[in-house]
């Protein structure tokens, strides 16, 4: 019996607009037997075979399905918003692959442009000298407190509403007049970039697709 060996590509799709897709990402999805991703992510590609769309509630089930298909010998692309290695699905897919005895050497990561990178570009920030933090899937937002006053700009993906995170900082002694920029729905037609004081941000409403930039 011939043992089938599939392939998993974990594909970064950028911040959301199709213009930020890399040619490598487009070519990889085109040659895949199956593509797993959110409906919004899959719709960025014109040539997709056997779509497996997920939402937040069935994300894990669909990722498991993708890994099983690869174990059966198929080429599977798993789409990850932004870059797979920054608040993406990389660790989850690696864990599921290990549980299914899928060889890690048959997994390739296709990097993408993170919304954090785009926020840094929009704000003219040299982001290799910034505090870069993500709180997606985490409740311990107090981790931001030890770095918020270290003299560097802080760029963060919040885990909760922007106003809640701003209020948390105010409640923990961060100055109300600290300059903050919120980059909302970056790369989309309704993109919005708002610069204001921390107090004003705490009194404002934003969607969940945001990056917070806090000046030193």
N, C-alpha and C positions, 0 to 999 in steps of 0.2 A: 504494500500500500504506500503510495507516494504522499508524504506529509506536505500539506499545503502551507505556504507562508505568505501572509498578506503584508500590507504596509499601512501604517498610520501616519498621516501628515497632520500636525497641529498647526493650523494656518491663522496667522494674525491678519485681521481684515481692516485694521486702522480704526480711526475714530467714528466712522459711520458713513461718510460720503464716498461714492465709488471712485472719485478722483484720487483718493488716498490708498487705493488698492495697489499692491505691487504687481508687476508682470509675473513674478514667480508665483504669487498667490493665485492669479487668474489661470495660469497654465497648470498648476497643480490640481485645482478643482476640476478643470476641464478633463483631465485624464483619470479622475477618480471614479470608481464604481459606485460609491455612495458618498454623500455629503451630509454631515450632521451639523446643525446650527440653528440659531433662532431664525424665525421667518424673516426678520429684518436683515439678518446677515446673509441668508441664502439669496434673498432678492437682489443683492448687489451683483450677482454673477449671472451672465447671460446663458451659459452652457453648463447646466447641472444635470447629472444623472441621479435618479433614485434619491430624492430629497427626504431627509429625516429631520423634521422641524421640532424644536422643543420650546417650552416656556419655562418660567422659573420653577414651577412645581414639578415638572417631569424631567428636568435637566439631567439628573443623575441616571435615570432610567434610559434616556436616549444615548448618553455617553457610554453606558454599559452595552447597549445594543450596537453601537459603533465598534467598540472593542471586539465584541463577539463576531461581528462580520469580518473584521480583520483576521481574527483567529481562524476563521473558515477559509481564508485565502484571498479575501478581497482587498482592494486598495480603497482606503477610507480617508476622506478629509474631514477633520473636525475643526469648525470655525470658532475662532476666539476673538472677541471684540478687542480692539487695540493691539497690544502685543501679548502673546500667550504667557510670557513670563512675568507680567506685571498685572496682578489682579485678573489673570486669565485662567484657562482650564488646564494648564500644563501639569501641575501637581496632581490634580484629580485624575487625568488620563494616565499618568505614569503609575499611580496607585492601582487603578482598575486594570491596567495592563499586567502589572505584577501579579495581581490576584488571579488573572486568567492565563498566567504563564506565557504571555506574549513577549517575545524577545525585544528588549529595549533598543537593540541595534536596528530594529526595523521601524523605529519611530523617528521621524524627522520633524523638527520645528522650523516653521517658516515665519520669521519675525515680521511684525507689523509696526505701524506708527501708533504709539500710545497717545491717548488724548492728553496725557500729561506733557508729552513732548510738544504737542500742538499748543497747549496753554503756555508753555515756556516761550515758544516762538512768538505767540501773539503778544506776550508781555515783555518781550525782549530780555529774557532772563537766561543767563549762562547757567543751565540747570545742573551742571556737574559740581557746582559749588552751592547747591541748595539742599535743604532738608526735604527729601522725597519720601512721602509716606502714603500708604493706602490703608483704609479702614473698611474696605469692602468685606463683608462677612465677619467683621470683628466688632465687638462691643466695647473693648478696652481702649476707648479713645483718649484715656488719660495718658497714653504713651506719647502724645504730642507735647505734653507739658514740659518734659525735661529739655526739649530742643527749641521751644517756641521763642526763647529769649537768648539764643546762642549767637546772635548777630548775623544769621543767615536768613535768606528768604525761605519760607516753608511752602511747599507745593503738596497738596493733599487731595486724595479721593475720599470724600466723606462716606460714612456708612449709614448715616441718617440724614434728615433734612438739613440743608445748609444753615438755616436759621437756628436749629437746635445745636449744631456744632459751634456756631458763633456765640450762642448763649452760654454754652459750656465753658468756652474760653473766658467770657466776661465773668462768669461765676468763680473762675479760678484765678482771677487777678490780672488777666491780660487787659491792657489799657483800652478803654472804650473808643479812643480816637486812633487806634492802630489802623493803618491803611490795608485794606483787603480788596482783592479783585476776584470776582466770581465769573468763571467762564462756563457758560451754560450752552448745552447742545452744540458743541464745537463741530464745525464742518457742515452742519445742516443749514438749510435756507433761513431758519428762524434763530440762528446763532445769536447769542446775546452776551456781551461782556460788560460787567458792571463794576466800577471802582467806587468804593465808599468807605466809611469808617466801620469798624467792627460792630459798633452799636447800631448803625443803620442797616447793616447786613442782617443782624439779629431780628430786625423789625420788618424784613422783606421776605417775599415768597419766591422760591425757585423750584424748577423741576428736579427730579432725582439725577439727571445727567449733567453733573457739574464737577468742575475742578475749583478748589479754593486756593488762592495764592495770597499768603500773608507776608507782608513786608516786615523786615526786622525793626 
